[in-house]
Amino acid sequence: MRLKKEIQNIINYSMGTTAYHQFSPFPEFPVITDGVLEVAQAGECFWLLDLIGGNQINPKLDKSFQVWELTVNQDKSAVICGYNDTTKIVTQKIDYTDFPLDEFKLYLIDGVILLPSEY
């Protein structure tokens, strides 16, 4: 796993994408951008993408625009929240993660998970 600063640099400098990547064997799961792929590899957090993909069966989630926020606590527990724009729809507690950032945000737009800087 890369350092916090290296992962933050990936996030800050990812703008646009050259390809979409299928990260899951489940065809109904969203695809991801170059920046998300690089963060998932650097932060070893494909579990987060699986969690987002698995929640897509929730009929309350707007399939056209979602915001996902991961908050990592000092004790390394975490909470992930999924929003339809600003309305919280999903909250899930994570007992432990070694993801190095305190906060991490992703968008899911029309079946594509992307970094806010790639929007």
C-alpha angles and dihedrals in degrees: 000000000000126000124273092251093052092051091047089052090053089053094046095049101041109106120162124338137249095209145008118239128210104219098174133058088225108093093207091061117100122258123238136225129240091262094051090048091052093048091046091052095043095044096035090230107137084128087071092055090048089052092051092046093048091053092058089090088069104108091207093065116097105234093206100058132011134162120209121194127188117197117189116202126214091256088057094250114126145194126216120199128190120204138190093223097305101344113099111229105160131037121176128175119219115205095208140001134166092203102138102219121085091215133018129178130196133178125217111202122175094333097319124109110210143164116257088245089058093055 
